[in-house]
Structure formats: C-alpha cells, structure tokens
C-alpha cells in the first residue's frame, strides 16, 4: 500500500481528497501548512501532493528544500495558478507533475498511478548504487567508498548501512534492524546494534559529513548532514 502525504491548507479540499485517496487504497497522512508539510515529508512517503499556496513555507519552498536534502519521492503540485510560468516554477523547484484546480479525482488518481510507476522503474534501475554526501554504496558489488576511497566494513555493519540507506530519512527502529540484518525477532541486548552502529559511524563519518542520526529511545535514521549541522 503506497503512502501519500497530502499538504493542503483548505480543510474542505483536504478532507475530500483524503477520503478519495483512502477509498482508492492508499495510506494517507496530511498537513495543513508548509512547515508541517516539510516535517511530515522528512519522515518519508511514496508520493507528496503539495499545494502551492500554503501558510508558512510555500509549496515551492517545501519542494525545493526536499530536493536539496536528497528526497526523491514524486511530488505533484496542486494549484489554482495555471499560467505557464507558474508551472515552470513548480517544475524548477523539483516537482514531477502539476495539476491545476479544479481537477477531477479520476484525473488525480491517474496522475498518482503514473508517477508511482515511474518512480518504481527509476528505483529498479538505481537501487544498486546509493550516493549520499561523499558516501557511495554499490550493493551489487557489496562495496562502500568515501570520497573515492574504499571502506572496509564488517558484514553486520555493511548490512546495517544498506538497510538504513535504502530507507533514507525514515526511522529505523532497533527491532526493525534486528529483523532486517540479523533475521531474528530480538537480540539479547539492544547494545549489540548500538555497538555496530558506533563502529559503522567511525568508518564512514568524516569529510564534513555525518550519515546516521540517533533517535533517542527509538532507533536510528540514515539522514546525511553536514557535520556542523549534525546533532
């Protein structure tokens, strides 16, 4: 079930679209302003429906920030503006598609399906190479490099890195990592994962980048940051 984030400030439109999308079989989360939409998008989704005119950050600003942070999920802009230069502005900000209000639910669902199919094909082609900051992971060759220099990792550290990098920006709980990397329901102590993550960080952090962020009490998040911005 694909997860769609809907960012729309008009309550009536937001509720109607949420109802239609849920009825079409999608998992839907919503936000009513640009700032909340940006934070929700950072948690991860399969596609973002983004209104242009929003309180706080505009839809264009949200799209631009998401693309600058490396988010690659499809973005469809929703707007009442139908001039060519408005459409170009949306595409230049990083949007994949543009639909002008008023629109039919049938057309919107068709656009969503088309963009999700396109994203799936792109992911199939690119999934063997993951690039972030100075880090490159070649999952087909099982090789990792930083700034062009090979990095040697133990098998579990490599498994943790790939598992988290393939879910970039999404929370990876210790339980999920245990199942994904160890293939077990639980480990005798959560410190096992923490120890491996500590070793992994020591191996890949540097050159001005920090790649794995800690979510205290929950797990970890692969979210590359410049070291001066990392917390």
PLY file of the C-alpha trace (Angstrom):
ply
format ascii 1.0
element vertex 231
property float x
property float y
property float z
element edge 230
property int vertex1
property int vertex2
end_header
0.00 0.00 0.00
1.59 3.26 -1.15
1.81 6.09 1.38
0.75 9.53 0.15
1.41 12.77 2.01
-1.21 15.45 1.26
-0.25 19.03 2.13
-3.28 21.29 1.63
-4.45 24.23 3.75
-8.09 24.23 2.60
-9.83 21.95 5.09
-12.70 21.05 2.76
-10.39 20.07 -0.09
-8.03 18.26 2.27
-10.80 16.14 3.78
-12.34 15.36 0.38
-9.00 14.28 -1.10
-8.09 12.25 1.97
-11.41 10.41 1.67
-10.93 9.77 -2.06
-7.32 8.61 -1.69
-8.13 6.32 1.21
-11.01 4.89 -0.78
-8.60 4.20 -3.64
-6.47 2.07 -1.34
-3.71 4.49 -0.36
-2.38 5.18 3.10
-2.74 8.93 3.62
-1.23 11.43 6.02
-1.99 15.15 5.89
-0.59 18.53 6.82
-2.25 21.94 6.61
0.73 24.31 6.23
4.15 24.35 4.63
6.22 23.95 7.79
4.22 20.95 9.00
4.27 19.53 5.47
8.06 19.73 5.30
8.47 17.92 8.60
5.96 15.25 7.58
7.71 14.75 4.23
11.02 14.28 6.03
9.52 11.25 7.76
9.15 9.56 4.39
6.34 8.82 1.94
5.93 7.31 -1.52
4.46 10.46 -3.07
3.70 14.04 -1.98
0.64 16.03 -3.09
1.69 19.59 -2.42
-0.44 22.71 -2.66
1.48 25.75 -3.91
-0.19 28.46 -1.80
0.34 27.44 1.83
0.65 29.26 5.16
4.27 29.46 6.29
6.56 27.89 3.72
5.05 27.84 0.23
4.73 24.61 -1.69
7.57 25.73 -3.95
9.83 26.27 -0.96
8.91 22.88 0.51
9.67 21.12 -2.78
12.98 22.96 -3.16
14.09 22.05 0.36
13.13 18.40 -0.02
15.11 18.07 -3.24
18.12 19.83 -1.72
18.05 17.29 1.13
18.06 14.38 -1.29
14.40 13.29 -1.12
13.48 11.65 -4.41
9.82 10.66 -3.99
7.45 12.07 -6.67
5.95 15.48 -5.93
2.72 16.57 -7.60
1.92 20.26 -7.19
-1.72 21.26 -6.66
-2.55 24.84 -7.56
-5.16 27.26 -8.83
-2.42 29.02 -10.83
-2.48 27.86 -14.44
-0.06 30.16 -16.21
2.90 28.52 -17.95
5.43 30.39 -15.82
3.71 29.07 -12.67
4.04 25.51 -13.95
7.68 26.08 -14.86
8.36 27.46 -11.38
6.90 24.32 -9.83
8.94 22.01 -12.05
12.10 24.03 -11.45
11.53 23.68 -7.70
11.68 19.89 -8.09
8.09 18.86 -8.74
7.47 15.90 -11.04
3.97 16.83 -12.10
1.48 19.69 -11.90
-2.32 19.60 -11.72
-4.48 22.70 -11.82
-7.55 23.25 -9.64
-10.32 22.42 -10.13
-9.49 18.86 -11.14
-11.37 15.58 -11.09
-10.47 12.84 -8.64
-10.21 10.48 -11.60
-7.50 12.62 -13.20
-5.63 12.99 -9.91
-5.63 9.23 -9.29
-4.34 8.64 -12.82
-1.51 11.12 -12.26
-0.66 9.45 -8.95
-0.54 5.99 -10.53
1.65 7.23 -13.39
4.12 8.93 -11.06
4.33 5.94 -8.73
5.00 3.62 -11.69
7.71 5.96 -12.98
9.33 6.15 -9.55
9.28 2.36 -9.23
11.01 1.93 -12.59
13.64 4.51 -11.61
14.25 2.79 -8.27
14.66 -0.56 -10.02
17.38 0.91 -12.22
19.19 2.82 -9.47
18.81 0.60 -6.43
22.28 -0.95 -6.82
24.02 2.42 -6.33
23.28 4.65 -3.34
25.03 8.03 -3.14
24.89 10.49 -0.24
27.39 13.21 0.51
30.83 11.66 -0.05
29.46 8.14 0.52
28.82 5.66 -2.31
27.34 2.20 -1.71
27.39 -0.34 -4.54
25.01 -3.04 -3.31
25.60 -5.26 -6.32
29.36 -5.40 -5.71
28.96 -5.03 -1.90
31.45 -2.16 -1.89
31.48 1.10 0.04
33.64 4.13 -0.60
34.10 7.57 0.92
35.40 10.35 -1.35
36.53 7.66 -3.76
38.47 5.68 -1.14
37.28 2.12 -0.36
35.92 1.47 3.14
36.19 -1.94 4.78
33.19 -2.90 6.88
32.28 -5.99 8.85
29.32 -7.91 7.45
26.82 -6.73 10.07
27.95 -3.10 9.76
27.57 -3.31 6.00
24.12 -4.85 6.45
23.07 -2.06 8.80
24.35 0.61 6.43
22.49 -0.80 3.41
19.28 -1.39 5.38
19.20 2.18 6.67
20.40 3.80 3.42
17.67 2.07 1.43
15.14 3.70 3.78
16.86 7.10 3.81
15.23 9.68 6.13
12.86 7.08 7.61
13.12 5.94 11.24
14.76 2.52 11.59
13.85 1.08 14.97
16.18 -1.37 16.70
13.53 -4.06 16.33
13.27 -3.49 12.58
17.07 -3.53 12.19
17.26 -6.74 14.22
14.81 -8.45 11.89
16.29 -6.96 8.72
20.00 -7.54 9.43
20.08 -10.41 11.92
16.92 -12.15 10.71
15.78 -12.58 14.30
12.83 -11.31 16.29
15.07 -9.86 19.01
18.64 -9.76 20.26
19.78 -10.44 23.79
20.64 -6.76 24.20
19.97 -3.63 22.17
23.59 -2.64 22.83
24.57 -5.12 20.11
23.10 -2.81 17.47
24.43 0.31 19.18
27.94 -1.15 19.16
27.76 -1.97 15.46
26.35 1.48 14.64
29.17 3.10 16.63
31.74 1.15 14.61
29.91 1.99 11.39
29.95 5.70 12.17
33.65 5.57 12.91
34.23 4.00 9.49
32.08 6.28 7.33
31.80 9.66 9.05
34.20 12.36 8.00
34.98 14.60 5.03
32.48 17.05 6.50
29.56 14.62 6.68
27.63 12.70 9.33
25.35 10.00 7.91
23.49 8.23 10.71
21.43 10.22 13.20
20.27 8.86 16.56
16.61 9.00 17.50
16.90 8.61 21.27
14.79 5.81 22.67
13.64 4.74 19.21
16.48 3.87 16.84
18.41 5.45 14.00
17.86 7.40 10.82
20.06 7.50 7.70
19.97 11.24 7.13
23.20 12.71 5.75
24.07 16.08 7.27
26.96 18.44 7.13
28.90 17.93 10.34
28.28 21.47 11.54
24.50 20.81 11.24
24.52 17.27 12.70
23.13 16.76 16.18
0 1
1 2
2 3
3 4
4 5
5 6
6 7
7 8
8 9
9 10
10 11
11 12
12 13
13 14
14 15
15 16
16 17
17 18
18 19
19 20
20 21
21 22
22 23
23 24
24 25
25 26
26 27
27 28
28 29
29 30
30 31
31 32
32 33
33 34
34 35
35 36
36 37
37 38
38 39
39 40
40 41
41 42
42 43
43 44
44 45
45 46
46 47
47 48
48 49
49 50
50 51
51 52
52 53
53 54
54 55
55 56
56 57
57 58
58 59
59 60
60 61
61 62
62 63
63 64
64 65
65 66
66 67
67 68
68 69
69 70
70 71
71 72
72 73
73 74
74 75
75 76
76 77
77 78
78 79
79 80
80 81
81 82
82 83
83 84
84 85
85 86
86 87
87 88
88 89
89 90
90 91
91 92
92 93
93 94
94 95
95 96
96 97
97 98
98 99
99 100
100 101
101 102
102 103
103 104
104 105
105 106
106 107
107 108
108 109
109 110
110 111
111 112
112 113
113 114
114 115
115 116
116 117
117 118
118 119
119 120
120 121
121 122
122 123
123 124
124 125
125 126
126 127
127 128
128 129
129 130
130 131
131 132
132 133
133 134
134 135
135 136
136 137
137 138
138 139
139 140
140 141
141 142
142 143
143 144
144 145
145 146
146 147
147 148
148 149
149 150
150 151
151 152
152 153
153 154
154 155
155 156
156 157
157 158
158 159
159 160
160 161
161 162
162 163
163 164
164 165
165 166
166 167
167 168
168 169
169 170
170 171
171 172
172 173
173 174
174 175
175 176
176 177
177 178
178 179
179 180
180 181
181 182
182 183
183 184
184 185
185 186
186 187
187 188
188 189
189 190
190 191
191 192
192 193
193 194
194 195
195 196
196 197
197 198
198 199
199 200
200 201
201 202
202 203
203 204
204 205
205 206
206 207
207 208
208 209
209 210
210 211
211 212
212 213
213 214
214 215
215 216
216 217
217 218
218 219
219 220
220 221
221 222
222 223
223 224
224 225
225 226
226 227
227 228
228 229
229 230
